Amino acid sequence: MNNMQKFNTKELTAITLSASLWAVINAVVGPAFWNMTHLPILCDMLGIATLSLTVWWVRKPGASIIVGLIATLISFIMNPGGVQFLGFTGATFVFEAITLALGYERVLDNGNTGIGLLLVASVASTSVAGLIIGTFFMNPNFLASAFGGLIVFAGIHGAGGAIGGLLGVTLIKALEARNINHM
């Protein structure tokens, strides 16, 4: 017997729209934001906000991973040289593992405790993205001179994840206040 929960059409639509939103905004705005600030936080903010919304909306294992895989595919179509996005692909696996292990209901419906747990998942997963990107796709000399090294770079990604987590919580609370509920 197969215990895997299947996604329905509405859930697949939410997953695909979240992935598309993340990838397209990142591809269009991301390079300009990086050139203006040299802060690696925009993709973290977009990714975590969309992952938070997806997990809240769908509440089934694998949803955030599918968002990450689709966003990666779209990102590569729009920017074939943007291999650093693979760091965010890895981050979606970490986000999924943490939110699944903690329990979606506990993370999403538990007041301030849930917000804290979502922020932990957000910071941990985007810090991993920073570690992956810094280790495999960045010049170590640039990392040292611009950020003070890999750990600081990963920490800045984590800060972007915290901002994205707060943005995601804000969007979720706004939807709930308007009686728009998860599936």
Biotite code that builds the C-alpha atoms (Angstrom):
import biotite.structure as struc

atoms = struc.array([
    struc.Atom([0.000, 0.000, 0.000], chain_id="A", res_id=1, res_name="MET", atom_name="CA", element="C"),
    struc.Atom([1.293, 3.423, -0.911], chain_id="A", res_id=2, res_name="ASN", atom_name="CA", element="C"),
    struc.Atom([1.157, 5.945, 1.962], chain_id="A", res_id=3, res_name="ASN", atom_name="CA", element="C"),
    struc.Atom([2.418, 8.827, -0.153], chain_id="A", res_id=4, res_name="MET", atom_name="CA", element="C"),
    struc.Atom([0.021, 11.739, -0.257], chain_id="A", res_id=5, res_name="GLN", atom_name="CA", element="C"),
    struc.Atom([-0.633, 12.968, -3.746], chain_id="A", res_id=6, res_name="LYS", atom_name="CA", element="C"),
    struc.Atom([-0.892, 16.620, -4.662], chain_id="A", res_id=7, res_name="PHE", atom_name="CA", element="C"),
    struc.Atom([-4.181, 17.826, -6.092], chain_id="A", res_id=8, res_name="ASN", atom_name="CA", element="C"),
    struc.Atom([-4.504, 20.417, -8.849], chain_id="A", res_id=9, res_name="THR", atom_name="CA", element="C"),
    struc.Atom([-4.834, 23.383, -6.464], chain_id="A", res_id=10, res_name="LYS", atom_name="CA", element="C"),
    struc.Atom([-1.746, 22.308, -4.543], chain_id="A", res_id=11, res_name="GLU", atom_name="CA", element="C"),
    struc.Atom([0.292, 21.829, -7.714], chain_id="A", res_id=12, res_name="LEU", atom_name="CA", element="C"),
    struc.Atom([-0.835, 25.269, -8.859], chain_id="A", res_id=13, res_name="THR", atom_name="CA", element="C"),
    struc.Atom([0.278, 26.833, -5.554], chain_id="A", res_id=14, res_name="ALA", atom_name="CA", element="C"),
    struc.Atom([3.628, 25.014, -5.784], chain_id="A", res_id=15, res_name="ILE", atom_name="CA", element="C"),
    struc.Atom([4.221, 26.086, -9.386], chain_id="A", res_id=16, res_name="THR", atom_name="CA", element="C"),
    struc.Atom([3.198, 29.694, -8.791], chain_id="A", res_id=17, res_name="LEU", atom_name="CA", element="C"),
    struc.Atom([5.447, 29.944, -5.732], chain_id="A", res_id=18, res_name="SER", atom_name="CA", element="C"),
    struc.Atom([8.397, 28.535, -7.637], chain_id="A", res_id=19, res_name="ALA", atom_name="CA", element="C"),
    struc.Atom([7.778, 30.809, -10.608], chain_id="A", res_id=20, res_name="SER", atom_name="CA", element="C"),
    struc.Atom([7.430, 33.875, -8.408], chain_id="A", res_id=21, res_name="LEU", atom_name="CA", element="C"),
    struc.Atom([10.691, 33.115, -6.620], chain_id="A", res_id=22, res_name="TRP", atom_name="CA", element="C"),
    struc.Atom([12.664, 32.357, -9.767], chain_id="A", res_id=23, res_name="ALA", atom_name="CA", element="C"),
    struc.Atom([11.403, 35.187, -11.971], chain_id="A", res_id=24, res_name="VAL", atom_name="CA", element="C"),
    struc.Atom([11.699, 37.957, -9.371], chain_id="A", res_id=25, res_name="ILE", atom_name="CA", element="C"),
    struc.Atom([15.147, 36.675, -8.433], chain_id="A", res_id=26, res_name="ASN", atom_name="CA", element="C"),
    struc.Atom([16.276, 36.530, -12.071], chain_id="A", res_id=27, res_name="ALA", atom_name="CA", element="C"),
    struc.Atom([14.940, 39.994, -12.885], chain_id="A", res_id=28, res_name="VAL", atom_name="CA", element="C"),
    struc.Atom([15.730, 41.920, -9.690], chain_id="A", res_id=29, res_name="VAL", atom_name="CA", element="C"),
    struc.Atom([18.492, 39.785, -8.153], chain_id="A", res_id=30, res_name="GLY", atom_name="CA", element="C"),
    struc.Atom([21.431, 40.896, -10.318], chain_id="A", res_id=31, res_name="PRO", atom_name="CA", element="C"),
    struc.Atom([20.598, 44.583, -9.875], chain_id="A", res_id=32, res_name="ALA", atom_name="CA", element="C"),
    struc.Atom([20.190, 44.131, -6.105], chain_id="A", res_id=33, res_name="PHE", atom_name="CA", element="C"),
    struc.Atom([23.552, 42.319, -5.905], chain_id="A", res_id=34, res_name="TRP", atom_name="CA", element="C"),
    struc.Atom([25.310, 44.985, -7.986], chain_id="A", res_id=35, res_name="ASN", atom_name="CA", element="C"),
    struc.Atom([23.877, 47.788, -5.830], chain_id="A", res_id=36, res_name="MET", atom_name="CA", element="C"),
    struc.Atom([24.435, 46.234, -2.404], chain_id="A", res_id=37, res_name="THR", atom_name="CA", element="C"),
    struc.Atom([26.696, 43.170, -2.685], chain_id="A", res_id=38, res_name="HIS", atom_name="CA", element="C"),
    struc.Atom([24.428, 41.664, -0.034], chain_id="A", res_id=39, res_name="LEU", atom_name="CA", element="C"),
    struc.Atom([23.446, 38.058, -0.720], chain_id="A", res_id=40, res_name="PRO", atom_name="CA", element="C"),
    struc.Atom([20.011, 38.291, 0.885], chain_id="A", res_id=41, res_name="ILE", atom_name="CA", element="C"),
    struc.Atom([17.386, 38.914, -1.802], chain_id="A", res_id=42, res_name="LEU", atom_name="CA", element="C"),
    struc.Atom([17.136, 35.315, -2.994], chain_id="A", res_id=43, res_name="CYS", atom_name="CA", element="C"),
    struc.Atom([17.040, 34.161, 0.636], chain_id="A", res_id=44, res_name="ASP", atom_name="CA", element="C"),
    struc.Atom([14.161, 36.522, 1.381], chain_id="A", res_id=45, res_name="MET", atom_name="CA", element="C"),
    struc.Atom([12.219, 35.545, -1.751], chain_id="A", res_id=46, res_name="LEU", atom_name="CA", element="C"),
    struc.Atom([12.900, 31.851, -1.333], chain_id="A", res_id=47, res_name="GLY", atom_name="CA", element="C"),
    struc.Atom([11.920, 31.594, 2.316], chain_id="A", res_id=48, res_name="ILE", atom_name="CA", element="C"),
    struc.Atom([8.831, 33.767, 1.895], chain_id="A", res_id=49, res_name="ALA", atom_name="CA", element="C"),
    struc.Atom([7.601, 31.584, -0.978], chain_id="A", res_id=50, res_name="THR", atom_name="CA", element="C"),
    struc.Atom([8.572, 28.343, 0.791], chain_id="A", res_id=51, res_name="LEU", atom_name="CA", element="C"),
    struc.Atom([6.750, 29.478, 3.934], chain_id="A", res_id=52, res_name="SER", atom_name="CA", element="C"),
    struc.Atom([3.625, 30.279, 1.955], chain_id="A", res_id=53, res_name="LEU", atom_name="CA", element="C"),
    struc.Atom([3.804, 26.966, 0.111], chain_id="A", res_id=54, res_name="THR", atom_name="CA", element="C"),
    struc.Atom([4.274, 24.902, 3.255], chain_id="A", res_id=55, res_name="VAL", atom_name="CA", element="C"),
    struc.Atom([1.421, 26.810, 4.931], chain_id="A", res_id=56, res_name="TRP", atom_name="CA", element="C"),
    struc.Atom([-0.862, 26.392, 1.930], chain_id="A", res_id=57, res_name="TRP", atom_name="CA", element="C"),
    struc.Atom([-0.126, 22.764, 0.989], chain_id="A", res_id=58, res_name="VAL", atom_name="CA", element="C"),
    struc.Atom([1.101, 21.055, 4.214], chain_id="A", res_id=59, res_name="ARG", atom_name="CA", element="C"),
    struc.Atom([2.291, 17.931, 2.468], chain_id="A", res_id=60, res_name="LYS", atom_name="CA", element="C"),
    struc.Atom([5.781, 16.456, 2.442], chain_id="A", res_id=61, res_name="PRO", atom_name="CA", element="C"),
    struc.Atom([7.817, 17.370, -0.594], chain_id="A", res_id=62, res_name="GLY", atom_name="CA", element="C"),
    struc.Atom([6.014, 20.600, -1.500], chain_id="A", res_id=63, res_name="ALA", atom_name="CA", element="C"),
    struc.Atom([8.932, 22.887, -0.661], chain_id="A", res_id=64, res_name="SER", atom_name="CA", element="C"),
    struc.Atom([11.410, 20.582, -2.421], chain_id="A", res_id=65, res_name="ILE", atom_name="CA", element="C"),
    struc.Atom([9.297, 20.685, -5.583], chain_id="A", res_id=66, res_name="ILE", atom_name="CA", element="C"),
    struc.Atom([9.210, 24.498, -5.319], chain_id="A", res_id=67, res_name="VAL", atom_name="CA", element="C"),
    struc.Atom([13.006, 24.499, -5.121], chain_id="A", res_id=68, res_name="GLY", atom_name="CA", element="C"),
    struc.Atom([13.436, 22.161, -8.080], chain_id="A", res_id=69, res_name="LEU", atom_name="CA", element="C"),
    struc.Atom([11.029, 24.112, -10.292], chain_id="A", res_id=70, res_name="ILE", atom_name="CA", element="C"),
    struc.Atom([12.578, 27.434, -9.248], chain_id="A", res_id=71, res_name="ALA", atom_name="CA", element="C"),
    struc.Atom([16.012, 26.030, -10.095], chain_id="A", res_id=72, res_name="THR", atom_name="CA", element="C"),
    struc.Atom([14.840, 24.908, -13.533], chain_id="A", res_id=73, res_name="LEU", atom_name="CA", element="C"),
    struc.Atom([13.273, 28.297, -14.262], chain_id="A", res_id=74, res_name="ILE", atom_name="CA", element="C"),
    struc.Atom([16.374, 30.082, -12.979], chain_id="A", res_id=75, res_name="SER", atom_name="CA", element="C"),
    struc.Atom([18.609, 28.049, -15.279], chain_id="A", res_id=76, res_name="PHE", atom_name="CA", element="C"),
    struc.Atom([16.317, 28.791, -18.230], chain_id="A", res_id=77, res_name="ILE", atom_name="CA", element="C"),
    struc.Atom([16.453, 32.519, -17.483], chain_id="A", res_id=78, res_name="MET", atom_name="CA", element="C"),
    struc.Atom([20.132, 32.578, -16.482], chain_id="A", res_id=79, res_name="ASN", atom_name="CA", element="C"),
    struc.Atom([22.017, 29.476, -17.659], chain_id="A", res_id=80, res_name="PRO", atom_name="CA", element="C"),
    struc.Atom([25.204, 30.634, -15.922], chain_id="A", res_id=81, res_name="GLY", atom_name="CA", element="C"),
    struc.Atom([23.525, 31.146, -12.547], chain_id="A", res_id=82, res_name="GLY", atom_name="CA", element="C"),
    struc.Atom([24.806, 27.930, -10.988], chain_id="A", res_id=83, res_name="VAL", atom_name="CA", element="C"),
    struc.Atom([24.880, 29.576, -7.560], chain_id="A", res_id=84, res_name="GLN", atom_name="CA", element="C"),
    struc.Atom([21.122, 28.960, -7.411], chain_id="A", res_id=85, res_name="PHE", atom_name="CA", element="C"),
    struc.Atom([21.992, 25.333, -6.629], chain_id="A", res_id=86, res_name="LEU", atom_name="CA", element="C"),
    struc.Atom([22.755, 26.561, -3.112], chain_id="A", res_id=87, res_name="GLY", atom_name="CA", element="C"),
    struc.Atom([19.097, 27.497, -2.765], chain_id="A", res_id=88, res_name="PHE", atom_name="CA", element="C"),
    struc.Atom([18.061, 24.161, -4.213], chain_id="A", res_id=89, res_name="THR", atom_name="CA", element="C"),
    struc.Atom([19.987, 22.549, -1.370], chain_id="A", res_id=90, res_name="GLY", atom_name="CA", element="C"),
    struc.Atom([18.376, 24.953, 1.084], chain_id="A", res_id=91, res_name="ALA", atom_name="CA", element="C"),
    struc.Atom([14.898, 23.741, 0.108], chain_id="A", res_id=92, res_name="THR", atom_name="CA", element="C"),
    struc.Atom([15.845, 20.216, 1.195], chain_id="A", res_id=93, res_name="PHE", atom_name="CA", element="C"),
    struc.Atom([17.015, 21.563, 4.570], chain_id="A", res_id=94, res_name="VAL", atom_name="CA", element="C"),
    struc.Atom([13.859, 23.683, 4.953], chain_id="A", res_id=95, res_name="PHE", atom_name="CA", element="C"),
    struc.Atom([11.681, 20.677, 4.118], chain_id="A", res_id=96, res_name="GLU", atom_name="CA", element="C"),
    struc.Atom([13.541, 18.401, 6.522], chain_id="A", res_id=97, res_name="ALA", atom_name="CA", element="C"),
    struc.Atom([13.292, 20.851, 9.417], chain_id="A", res_id=98, res_name="ILE", atom_name="CA", element="C"),
    struc.Atom([9.649, 21.828, 8.926], chain_id="A", res_id=99, res_name="THR", atom_name="CA", element="C"),
    struc.Atom([8.649, 18.199, 8.386], chain_id="A", res_id=100, res_name="LEU", atom_name="CA", element="C"),
    struc.Atom([10.594, 17.031, 11.461], chain_id="A", res_id=101, res_name="ALA", atom_name="CA", element="C"),
    struc.Atom([9.081, 19.762, 13.632], chain_id="A", res_id=102, res_name="LEU", atom_name="CA", element="C"),
    struc.Atom([5.623, 19.165, 12.166], chain_id="A", res_id=103, res_name="GLY", atom_name="CA", element="C"),
    struc.Atom([3.825, 21.532, 9.820], chain_id="A", res_id=104, res_name="TYR", atom_name="CA", element="C"),
    struc.Atom([0.996, 22.194, 12.282], chain_id="A", res_id=105, res_name="GLU", atom_name="CA", element="C"),
    struc.Atom([3.450, 22.988, 15.070], chain_id="A", res_id=106, res_name="ARG", atom_name="CA", element="C"),
    struc.Atom([5.453, 25.355, 12.879], chain_id="A", res_id=107, res_name="VAL", atom_name="CA", element="C"),
    struc.Atom([2.494, 27.060, 11.222], chain_id="A", res_id=108, res_name="LEU", atom_name="CA", element="C"),
    struc.Atom([-0.309, 27.098, 13.788], chain_id="A", res_id=109, res_name="ASP", atom_name="CA", element="C"),
    struc.Atom([1.441, 27.591, 17.090], chain_id="A", res_id=110, res_name="ASN", atom_name="CA", element="C"),
    struc.Atom([1.575, 31.361, 17.685], chain_id="A", res_id=111, res_name="GLY", atom_name="CA", element="C"),
    struc.Atom([4.938, 32.783, 18.700], chain_id="A", res_id=112, res_name="ASN", atom_name="CA", element="C"),
    struc.Atom([6.429, 29.316, 19.162], chain_id="A", res_id=113, res_name="THR", atom_name="CA", element="C"),
    struc.Atom([5.553, 28.474, 15.572], chain_id="A", res_id=114, res_name="GLY", atom_name="CA", element="C"),
    struc.Atom([7.038, 31.741, 14.343], chain_id="A", res_id=115, res_name="ILE", atom_name="CA", element="C"),
    struc.Atom([10.228, 30.941, 16.240], chain_id="A", res_id=116, res_name="GLY", atom_name="CA", element="C"),
    struc.Atom([10.377, 27.444, 14.745], chain_id="A", res_id=117, res_name="LEU", atom_name="CA", element="C"),
    struc.Atom([9.779, 28.802, 11.247], chain_id="A", res_id=118, res_name="LEU", atom_name="CA", element="C"),
    struc.Atom([12.591, 31.312, 11.765], chain_id="A", res_id=119, res_name="LEU", atom_name="CA", element="C"),
    struc.Atom([14.918, 28.514, 12.891], chain_id="A", res_id=120, res_name="VAL", atom_name="CA", element="C"),
    struc.Atom([14.114, 26.580, 9.704], chain_id="A", res_id=121, res_name="ALA", atom_name="CA", element="C"),
    struc.Atom([14.541, 29.755, 7.645], chain_id="A", res_id=122, res_name="SER", atom_name="CA", element="C"),
    struc.Atom([17.914, 30.756, 9.095], chain_id="A", res_id=123, res_name="VAL", atom_name="CA", element="C"),
    struc.Atom([19.302, 27.208, 9.058], chain_id="A", res_id=124, res_name="ALA", atom_name="CA", element="C"),
    struc.Atom([18.318, 26.520, 5.460], chain_id="A", res_id=125, res_name="SER", atom_name="CA", element="C"),
    struc.Atom([19.558, 29.822, 4.048], chain_id="A", res_id=126, res_name="THR", atom_name="CA", element="C"),
    struc.Atom([22.799, 29.538, 6.013], chain_id="A", res_id=127, res_name="SER", atom_name="CA", element="C"),
    struc.Atom([23.308, 26.190, 4.289], chain_id="A", res_id=128, res_name="VAL", atom_name="CA", element="C"),
    struc.Atom([22.649, 27.943, 0.964], chain_id="A", res_id=129, res_name="ALA", atom_name="CA", element="C"),
    struc.Atom([25.384, 30.434, 1.865], chain_id="A", res_id=130, res_name="GLY", atom_name="CA", element="C"),
    struc.Atom([27.790, 27.629, 2.748], chain_id="A", res_id=131, res_name="LEU", atom_name="CA", element="C"),
    struc.Atom([27.097, 25.832, -0.537], chain_id="A", res_id=132, res_name="ILE", atom_name="CA", element="C"),
    struc.Atom([27.384, 28.981, -2.649], chain_id="A", res_id=133, res_name="ILE", atom_name="CA", element="C"),
    struc.Atom([30.478, 30.228, -0.830], chain_id="A", res_id=134, res_name="GLY", atom_name="CA", element="C"),
    struc.Atom([32.228, 26.870, -0.958], chain_id="A", res_id=135, res_name="THR", atom_name="CA", element="C"),
    struc.Atom([31.509, 25.874, -4.544], chain_id="A", res_id=136, res_name="PHE", atom_name="CA", element="C"),
    struc.Atom([30.707, 29.014, -6.530], chain_id="A", res_id=137, res_name="PHE", atom_name="CA", element="C"),
    struc.Atom([32.565, 31.967, -5.003], chain_id="A", res_id=138, res_name="MET", atom_name="CA", element="C"),
    struc.Atom([36.188, 33.057, -5.155], chain_id="A", res_id=139, res_name="ASN", atom_name="CA", element="C"),
    struc.Atom([37.666, 32.528, -1.645], chain_id="A", res_id=140, res_name="PRO", atom_name="CA", element="C"),
    struc.Atom([39.693, 35.745, -1.931], chain_id="A", res_id=141, res_name="ASN", atom_name="CA", element="C"),
    struc.Atom([36.557, 37.722, -2.745], chain_id="A", res_id=142, res_name="PHE", atom_name="CA", element="C"),
    struc.Atom([34.724, 36.113, 0.170], chain_id="A", res_id=143, res_name="LEU", atom_name="CA", element="C"),
    struc.Atom([37.564, 37.015, 2.526], chain_id="A", res_id=144, res_name="ALA", atom_name="CA", element="C"),
    struc.Atom([37.923, 40.598, 1.324], chain_id="A", res_id=145, res_name="SER", atom_name="CA", element="C"),
    struc.Atom([34.231, 41.435, 0.877], chain_id="A", res_id=146, res_name="ALA", atom_name="CA", element="C"),
    struc.Atom([32.684, 39.490, 3.760], chain_id="A", res_id=147, res_name="PHE", atom_name="CA", element="C"),
    struc.Atom([35.461, 38.356, 6.066], chain_id="A", res_id=148, res_name="GLY", atom_name="CA", element="C"),
    struc.Atom([35.117, 34.750, 4.983], chain_id="A", res_id=149, res_name="GLY", atom_name="CA", element="C"),
    struc.Atom([32.710, 31.912, 4.392], chain_id="A", res_id=150, res_name="LEU", atom_name="CA", element="C"),
    struc.Atom([31.090, 31.880, 7.843], chain_id="A", res_id=151, res_name="ILE", atom_name="CA", element="C"),
    struc.Atom([30.171, 35.578, 7.670], chain_id="A", res_id=152, res_name="VAL", atom_name="CA", element="C"),
    struc.Atom([28.845, 35.070, 4.122], chain_id="A", res_id=153, res_name="PHE", atom_name="CA", element="C"),
    struc.Atom([26.693, 32.170, 5.337], chain_id="A", res_id=154, res_name="ALA", atom_name="CA", element="C"),
    struc.Atom([25.539, 34.281, 8.290], chain_id="A", res_id=155, res_name="GLY", atom_name="CA", element="C"),
    struc.Atom([24.435, 37.069, 5.961], chain_id="A", res_id=156, res_name="ILE", atom_name="CA", element="C"),
    struc.Atom([22.427, 34.494, 4.006], chain_id="A", res_id=157, res_name="HIS", atom_name="CA", element="C"),
    struc.Atom([20.927, 33.390, 7.321], chain_id="A", res_id=158, res_name="GLY", atom_name="CA", element="C"),
    struc.Atom([19.929, 36.990, 8.045], chain_id="A", res_id=159, res_name="ALA", atom_name="CA", element="C"),
    struc.Atom([18.211, 37.102, 4.652], chain_id="A", res_id=160, res_name="GLY", atom_name="CA", element="C"),
    struc.Atom([16.413, 33.912, 5.625], chain_id="A", res_id=161, res_name="GLY", atom_name="CA", element="C"),
    struc.Atom([15.247, 35.514, 8.877], chain_id="A", res_id=162, res_name="ALA", atom_name="CA", element="C"),
    struc.Atom([13.862, 38.493, 6.945], chain_id="A", res_id=163, res_name="ILE", atom_name="CA", element="C"),
    struc.Atom([12.196, 36.120, 4.476], chain_id="A", res_id=164, res_name="GLY", atom_name="CA", element="C"),
    struc.Atom([10.728, 34.114, 7.352], chain_id="A", res_id=165, res_name="GLY", atom_name="CA", element="C"),
    struc.Atom([9.260, 37.259, 8.889], chain_id="A", res_id=166, res_name="LEU", atom_name="CA", element="C"),
    struc.Atom([7.920, 38.280, 5.484], chain_id="A", res_id=167, res_name="LEU", atom_name="CA", element="C"),
    struc.Atom([6.387, 34.817, 5.050], chain_id="A", res_id=168, res_name="GLY", atom_name="CA", element="C"),
    struc.Atom([4.767, 34.966, 8.499], chain_id="A", res_id=169, res_name="VAL", atom_name="CA", element="C"),
    struc.Atom([3.408, 38.437, 7.729], chain_id="A", res_id=170, res_name="THR", atom_name="CA", element="C"),
    struc.Atom([1.891, 37.225, 4.453], chain_id="A", res_id=171, res_name="LEU", atom_name="CA", element="C"),
    struc.Atom([0.400, 34.148, 6.133], chain_id="A", res_id=172, res_name="ILE", atom_name="CA", element="C"),
    struc.Atom([-1.119, 36.231, 8.944], chain_id="A", res_id=173, res_name="LYS", atom_name="CA", element="C"),
    struc.Atom([-2.527, 38.682, 6.390], chain_id="A", res_id=174, res_name="ALA", atom_name="CA", element="C"),
    struc.Atom([-4.165, 35.840, 4.464], chain_id="A", res_id=175, res_name="LEU", atom_name="CA", element="C"),
    struc.Atom([-5.573, 34.312, 7.649], chain_id="A", res_id=176, res_name="GLU", atom_name="CA", element="C"),
    struc.Atom([-6.928, 37.689, 8.768], chain_id="A", res_id=177, res_name="ALA", atom_name="CA", element="C"),
    struc.Atom([-8.886, 37.796, 5.508], chain_id="A", res_id=178, res_name="ARG", atom_name="CA", element="C"),
    struc.Atom([-10.215, 34.260, 6.112], chain_id="A", res_id=179, res_name="ASN", atom_name="CA", element="C"),
    struc.Atom([-8.099, 32.780, 3.362], chain_id="A", res_id=180, res_name="ILE", atom_name="CA", element="C"),
    struc.Atom([-7.159, 29.397, 4.726], chain_id="A", res_id=181, res_name="ASN", atom_name="CA", element="C"),
    struc.Atom([-4.710, 26.721, 3.745], chain_id="A", res_id=182, res_name="HIS", atom_name="CA", element="C"),
    struc.Atom([-5.898, 23.773, 1.669], chain_id="A", res_id=183, res_name="MET", atom_name="CA", element="C"),
])
